Amino acid sequence: MRIQSWIVPLGIAAMLVYLGARDFFPNHQGALGRHFAVSLPQLLDGYLWTRVNGLGTVPWFTPSFCGGLPVLADPANLFYSIPQWLTLLWDPLKSAFVTFGLFSMVGLIGFYRLLHDRFHISSATSWMGGVLFMGNQYYVTQMLLGQLACHVFMLTPWIAWLLTRPSQGGTPLIKEHIVSPVSAAFLLAYGVWSGAMFLMVPIGLALLLVGLTWSLHRPDTNRYFLRRFMVSVLLAAGLSAAKWWPGVQWLANLDAAPIPLAFIKGMDDAFLLLLYSLFVGQPGRDTVLARFFDPKYPLETTFDYGFGVTFVPLLLLIVAAIAWMASRLATVHRPPLARLQQIRLTAIIVIAVIPLALSSYSPLWNAWQRTAPIWNEGLPLIHGWSSWVVAILVWSCLAYERLPWSVSQRREQALAAMLMVVLVQVFTDRSSLQAESYDPKPIVSAYHEVQATGRLPEISQIGAAVDDQTKNVTLPLSRNNAVVMGISFLFCNEPIFGSLLQRFPYQPLVLGPVTTRTEAGFNMKNPACYLAPVENHCRVGGHFQLEQQQALDQLVHYRPFEFTKPQGQDTMEWVSLLSVIVLVLALLWVTMDRMKGTKLVL
C-alpha cells in the first residue's frame, strides 16, 4: 500500500461493488429481489409525475396503486431521493444499480474519514474499516432485495464525522452548537424525505454510540457532542416536518399494525442471534424461528437478517482483548477511570443494549411497543440492529490500533483483511437471492416508451388477478406492474397496509373503469380521505363523489387536485420553511467567515 494509500482500498472497494451487484441486477433468472416489486413501480410512478408536473410540484397523491394512495405521507416513498432523481438520467433499474455503487463508495470514504480524522487511527487501519463497512451485509442485502431507502444508512459515518469535529479555542459557542450540526441535520432530514424514516432510530443510536466512544477515546479536548447531536436532531425534525406530519396522520387513521410484535424469546437469544448475524453469516429461517416468541410472525421477514461484517472484526477484538488482559496483569498500578468517563462507558453499554432489548419480548415494554406510533409498525426488529454494524467496526478498529504493530505490519495486515472481505463476498451463499422472482422488464420497458414517445399512461381501470380454477383473488409479486397498462391494481403491494393488506379498506372498489358509479361514488379512492377524513367530509378510504369528477380526472392523469390538508399541516410547512431559512443563514455565515479568512468549526 505504499504507492498511494488510497489506490489499493479503492480498487478492492470497486471489486466488492462488482461482486455484490454482478449477479443480482438482475439475477440469473432475469429477476430482482422482492422489495423491488414496490420500489421500481414507485420510481416509475415518481418519474411519470415529474414528466407531467416537473420537480417543483409536491406529489401528494398517486392513482397508480390500490385505487389511489398518498405519496408525500408515505414514510417509505422514494420521490425525494437520489434513486428517484437518477431516473431523470436512467431507467429505474439502472438508477437502483448506480445508487448501490455510489453509496457503497460514499460509505467507504465516510468511514475512512471518521476513523482517520476523528479517532486519529492510522491510514491503513482506517481504510480497512472503510472496506469492512462498505461490504456490510445489512446494506448489501437490503439493497439487493430492493429496499432502496437503505442507501441512507451509508451516510451514518459522515453524520458522525460532522458531529465529532473537535472544538477549537476561541470559537464562539453559538457557532459550535448551531453552525456545526447544520450539515448533519441536512443529511438526517434527507433520510426522512427519501423514505428512510424507519432507519432514523437505528442511525440515531449508532451516532450516540460513535459519539460517546469518541468522547471516551479522546477526553483531552473540550467537546459538545451531545449538544450538537440534539441541535441536529431538532433541526432535522424541523426540516422534515412537512414530510413526517402527514405520515403520522395517515398511520393514525389506519387500524392497528397487523404485524405481531412479540419478537425474540429473550435477551440471550437476541444476543446470540446478533453475534451469529454479525460474524458468521445470515442465519437460516429455522435458526431464526427457533428463537421467536410469537409463531405468527411473517416468515418472509426472517430472510432479511443480514448484518454481517465478516469474522475479521471479531478476530481483531479477540486479539486486542488478549493483549489488553496481558498488559493489565503486568501493570501494578491501574488508575480508575474518571467519573465522567465512567458515565460515558455506562451510557455506551445501555445504548448498545437498547436494540436487543426492544427486539426481545418483555411484559415491561410489550404493551408500549404495541401502541407507540411508528414503532408498532414492526420495523425495529429487522432494521434496529444495524446500529451495531457501525459500532462494532469502530470498536474493532480502535482495539486493533492499540496493538503494538509497526506501520509496515499494519499495512500488510490491513491489506490481508480487505482481501479477506473480498473472499467472503465470493463464497457467501446468496442462493436465496437467486431464487427471487420479481420481473422488472415491464417497468423498464414502460419507462423507455414514455421517454421515446412522451405518452403517459392514464389510469383508467381498477384491476386484480384472479385464479382461473378457484376464481379467488391472488396476490402476484409483480402486481404493481399493472400501472404500465393503465391499471391501478386493487390489492396492490403496499407495505403500510400489511403483507396481506389487512389494513386496506378496499370496499366498495370493484373491477372495471374508474368512472364506474358505485354506491360510494366513483370507482376510485379519494386519497385525501386517508389523511384528513374530517376536513374533506369523508371517511378513511372514501371514494371520489359524483360532484368531484374534475378532481378524479386530475388524479388519474397524474395532476394535483384541490383538497383540504390535515390539521396542523400548514403549521408544519411553516416549521420546515423556517428551518430551511436557518439552514441557509448558517451556510451563508460559514461562507462569509471563510471569505474573511476566519477558520470556523463545522
N, C-alpha and C positions, 0 to 999 in steps of 0.2 A: 504493500500500500504506500510505497514511497513516491511513486511517480506523481500522483496527485491524490490527496487524501480522500477526494470525493469521487474519483473515476470508478474505482472498483465497486464501492457500495451502490452507486447509481446503476452500474452495469448489472449487478446482482438484482437490484430492485426491478429493472426492466425485465429481467428474466423471470422474476416472480410474477409480475403482471401478466406476462405472456403465458406462463404455466397455469396461472389461475384462471385465465379467460379463454384460452385457445379452444377448449373442448365444450364450452358452455354458452357461447354467444353465437349460434345455438349449440345444443349438444349433438350427439351422433344421430339422433332421430330428427334433427332439424327443429327441435323443440326447446322451450325455455322453462325455467322454474315456475312454480305455481303462483307466486305473488306477481309475476309479470302479467297474469291474467287480469289484474287490477291496474297495475301501473302503466302498461303500454296503452290500453284503451284510454286511460286517463290522460296520458301525454298527447294522444291524437285529439281527444276532446279539447284539451287546452290549446292545441295548435289551431283547431277549427275556430274556436272563439277568437283567437288572435287574428286570424285571417279576416274575420268579419269586423271586429271592433278595434283592433290594434292593441298594443300593450297597456295603454292608459286607462282602459275601461275595466272596472272591477267585475270579475266573474262571480256574481252572486249565486247563479243557478245554472244547471245544465239539463237539457232534455234527454241526454244520451242513455241514461241508465235508470231502471226501476220506475219508469214513467215520470221522471223529473226529480232531481235531487239538489240540495245545497252544494255549493263548491267552496266558497270562502269559509263557510262554517265547518267544513270537513277538516278535522285536525290532521288527517293524513294526506290531504290533497297536495299535489306537486306543482300547482300552477306557478307559484312564486319561488321557483327553484332553478338551479343551474341545469339539471336534466331537461326541464321544460324549455328553458331559454335556448338550449342547444338544438331543439327541434326547429329553430329558425334556420339552422345550417344543415342538419342531418335528420334522417328519419328517426323515429323513436328508438329503434333497436340500436342504431349507431350511437345515438345520444346516450343510451344506457351504457354502452361499451366505453365510450370516451369518458363518461363520468367515473366509471370504475377505475380506469387507468389514471385519470387526472387526480382523483382524490387519494389513490394509493400513494402517489408521489407527494401530494400535499401532506399526508400523514407522516411519511418518511422524513421529509425535511423538517416538519414541525417538531417531531420527537427528537431529532438530532439537535435542533436549536435549543429545545427545552433542557436537555441533558447537558449540552456543552456550555450554553450561555448562563443558565441559571444555577446548575449544580456544579459547574466547573469540572465536569468529567472529561477525560481525555477524548480526543477526536475519534480514535479507533473504537473505544467503548461506546461513544455516542452514536456512531454510525451503526454499530452492532444493534444497539437498542432501537434505532430507527427502522432497520430492516426487520427486526422481530415484530415491531408494532405494525409495520406495513403489511406483514403476512398474517396478522392475527385472524383466526378463523371466524370470529364474530363478524367482522366486516366482510370478509371474503364470502362466507356462507350466506349472509343476509343479502348481499348484492347479487350473488348468483341465483338466489331464489327469487329475486325481483323486488326486494324491499329497498327501493332506490333512495328513500329518505335517509337510510343509514349512512349515506355519504357524509352526513353532518358529523358523525362520530369521529371522523378523521380530522376535524377541526379542533378537537379537545386539546391536543398538545399546544396548539397555537394560542388558545384562550388561556391556558395555564401559563404560557410564556409571557403573555401580556400582563397577567395579574401578579406575576412574581418578579417583576423587574425591581432590582434593589433601589432603595431610597438613596438620594444623593443630598448631601449637606447644602443648605441654603435654598432648597426648593420649597416654595410656599405649600402649606398643607392642602389648600384648595386644589392646586394642580395635581398633588399626589392622589387625592381621593375623588376628583371629578374628571379631570382630563385623562388620567391614567387608565381608568376602566372603560372609557368610551368605546375603544375598538373592540374590547371583549364583549361589551353589551351589544354591539352591532352584530357580531358573529352569533351570539346567543339568540338574538332576535331573528336572524336569518334562519336559525334552526326551527323556530316556531313557524315562521311564514312558509318554509319549504316543506312542511308536512312531517317534521320530526318531533312533534310535541311529546310523543311517547319516550323520547330519548332525553328530555330535559332533566328529569330527576337523576338518571344514571350519570349524565355528564356533570351535573352539579356535585354529586357525590365524588366523582373522580377528581374534580377540581379541588374539592376540600381535602381529599387525601394527598394530592400532589402538593398543594399549598402548605399544608401543615407539615408534610415531610420536608419541604424546602425550609420552613422556619426552624424545624428541629435540626436539620443538617447544617444550616448556616446561621447560628444565633449571634454572629459577630456584628451585624449591622441592624439599623432600625428598619422595621418593616410594618406594613399596614395591610397585609394580605386580606384579612377578614373584612376590613372596611372596604377595600377595593372590590372584593367579591360581592358584598351586599349592594354597593352602588351599581355594579354592573348588572346584577340580577334585577334590581328595581328599574333601572333604565331599560333593560331588555324587555321587561314586562310592559313598560310604557310604550316602547317602540312597536310591540306586537299586540297591544290591547285590542286594536280593531280586528285582529285575526282570531284571538282566542275567545273573546267575549261571545260572538255568535255561536262558536263551537260549544261553549258551556251551555248556552240556551238550547241548542239542538239536543244535546245529551240529556239535559234536564227534562225535556218534553217526551223522551222515549221511555219505554219500560226499562226495568232493571236489566243490567247486563246479563246475558244468558250464560256466560262462561262461569263455571264454578270456580270459587276462589279458595279451595281447600288445599292447594299446593302440595308441599312435600311433608312427609310424616313428622320430621323433627330437624333441629339444627345439625345433629350429627350426620343425618342422611344428606342434608343440603351441602354440608362442608365436603363430604366425600364425593358427592356428585360434582361439586365445583372443582375440586382437585383433579378428578378424572378428566373433566372437560378442558381444564387449562393445560395439563401437562401430558395427557395420554392421547386424547382424541375425542371426537364426538361420540358420546355414548349411544348405544342402540336403544331401540324402543323398549325392549324388555328390561334393560338396565334402568331406564328412567321410570317406567311404570311400577317397577318393584318398590320404588321409594315414594310413590304418590299416596297421599292420604285419601283423595277422592277419586274413585274409579270412573267418575263421569267426565273427567277432564278430556277434552277433544284430543284424539290420538294424533291428528296431523301436526299439532303444535310441538310434539315431542321431537320431531325431526329438526327443529331449529336450534337444538342445544349445541351450538358450535362456538366455543370461546377460546380455542386452543392457541397457545403461544409457543408450542413445542416444548420438549423437555429441557431445552438449553437454559432458560431462567431457573428452573428447579435445580439443575446441576450447579449453576453459579451460586444460588442461595445455600446449597449444602456445603460446597467448598468454603464459602465465606463463613458459614456458621462454625465449621470445624476450626478454621483459622482463628476466629474470634474467641472460641472457648479455650483454645490453646494459649492465646495471649492473656486472657483473663486469669487463667490458672498460674501463669508465670508472673503476674503482677501482684505485688504485695499490697500496695495502697491503691484502692479503686474509689475515687471520689464520686459521690452520688450525683445524679442529675439535679440541676437546678429546679426549683418548684415550677417555674413556667414551662420548662422542658417536660417535666412530668405530666403537666396538664395537656400539653400538645400530644404527647405519646398516648395518653389515655383517650384523647379525642380521636386520634387516628384509629385506635382499636375499635372504639364504639362505632365510628362511621363505617369502617370496613365490615362490621358485623350486620349493619342495617339491611343490605340486600339479601343476606342469608336469612335473617330473622323474618323479613316480610315475605319471603317465598316459602316459609315453613308454617305449618298450621299451629296456631296457638289460640286458645279461648280468650287470651288477653287482648288480642288485636283483630281477631277474625271478624267480629261484628262491625268494627270500624271500617275494615277493608271493604266489606260488602256494601257500605253506604257512602264511602268517600268519593266525591266526584273525580273523574278521570281514573283514579286508582282502581275503582271497581270494574273497569273495562278489562282487567285481566292481563295487562301488558307487563307489569313488573317482573313476573316470573321469567319471561323469555329475555327481556332486554335489561333488566336491572343488574344482572351480574357483569355486564360489560364494563362497569366501573372498575372491576378487579383486573381487567386486561391492562388498563393504563397503569394502575397502582403497582401490580406485580412486576411489570417491566421496569418501572422507575426504581423500585426497591432492589431488584436483582442487579441492575447496572450499578447502583450505589454500593451494594455489597461487594460486587466484583472489583470495583475501583479501589476498595480499601485493601485489596490483596497486594503483597509486595512484588508485583511483576515489573519487569523492565519495560521500557517503551516498545522495544522490538518484540518482546514476548506478547504484549497486549495486542499489537498489530496482527501477529500470527494467529493468536487465539481468537481475535475478533473475526478475522477472515474465515477461520475454520467454522466458527459459529454461524456466520452468514451463509456459508456453503451448506452447512447442515440444514438450515431453513429451506434451501432450495431442494435438497434431497427429501426432506419431509413433504414438501409440496408435490414432488414427483410420485412418492409412494403412498400418499394419502388416499384412502379408499373413498371415492366420490361416486360410487355406483348408484347411490340413491338420486344424485343429481342427473345422472344419465337416464334415469327412469322418468324424470319429469316430462310432462307431455303437453304443455301449453303451446299452441301453434300461433306464432307471431305474424305469419305471412299475410293474412287479411288486413291487419293494421298497417303493415309496411306498404302493401300494395295500395291501400286507400290513401295513405299519405302522399305517395308519389303521383297518384292520379289527381289529387287535389292540386299538387304543385304544377302538374303539366297542363291541366285543363282549367283550373280556377273554379271548378264547380264544387260547391259544398253540399254534402248530404243533408237533406231535410228530414227531420224525424216525423214520420207520417203514420207509423204503426206501433202498437203495443204487441209484443210477441212473446212466445215461450217455446220451450222444447217439450214435446210430448212423446212418450214411448208408444211405438206403433202397436205393440201387443197388449200392454196393460192399460194404455190410454192415460197413464199417470204422468204428471209433470216431472221432468227430470232437470237436474242442475249440472249441465256440462261445464267443465272448467273454463272453456273459451266463450261462455255465453255473452260476455260484454262485447265480443267482437261483432255482435249483431248491429252495432251502431253504423258499421260501414254500409249496411243495406238500408239505412234509414229506419231501423227498428230499435225502439227502446225496450230492452228485454225486461219482462215483468219481474221475474225473480232473478235480479242481477247479482253480480258478485260485488257486494258492498260490505266490507268487514264491520262497519259500525252497526249493522243490523244483526250481526252474529253469523256464524258459519252456515246455519240453516235458515237464516233470515227470520229468526224468532221475534225480532223487534220491528219487523217491517209491516206497516198497516196497509197491506196490498188491496184489501177490499175497498170499494167495489170495482177495481180495474177489470176490464175484460179484454180478450184478444180481439184486435181489429184496429181500425183507424182511430187516431187520437181525437178526431172530431165527432166520433160517435157520442150520442147523447145518452147518458145514463141517469139513474135516479139521483146520482150525486153531482151531476153536471157533465161537463165534457170528460172524455176518457183519458184524462191526463191529470196527474197530481199537480197541485199548486205548491211548489217547494217552499214558498214563503210561509206556508202553514206549519212547516216543521220548526221554524224559528220563532215566529210570533203569531200563534193562532188567535190570540185575543185581539191583538192590534189589527189583524187582517180579517176579522169576523169569520173565522172558520175553525175547524178542529184540526188536530195534528193528523197529517195525512190527507187533508181535504183536497177536493178537486177544483179545477177552474169552473166557475159558474158560467151560465149561458151568456150573461152580460159581460164576461171577461174574455170574449173571443179574440179581441185585439192583443191582449196580454199573452194568450195562448199562442197566437200566431208569432209574436215576437220570440217567445221561448223556443219554439220548435225550429226557428231559423237562427238560433244562437245569438239572439239580440237581447239586451236588457229590457225589462218591463218595470212599470211602476208598482211599488208595494210599500208597506209600512215596515220599517226596520224594527228589530227587537228593542224593547225598552232598555235604555242605557247605551245603545249603540252609538248615538250621536256623541255622548259624553266620552266614550272610549275612543272615538275617532279624533276628538279634540286632544285627548291624552296622547295619542300616537303622534299627532301633528306637533304638539308642544315638545315631545321627546325628540322628534326629528330636528326641531329648532335647536334644542340643547346640544344635540349631536353635531350639527353644522357649526354652531358657535364655538364649541370646543375644538373642532378641527381647524377653524379659522384662527383660533387663539394659538394653536400649535404652529400653524403656518407663519403667523406674524412674529412669534417668538423666534422661530428659526431664521426668518429673514433678518431679524435684529442680531442674530448670532448668539442667542441665548439657548443653552442646552436645556431641553425640557424632558422630563421623565414621562415615558408612555406606559 
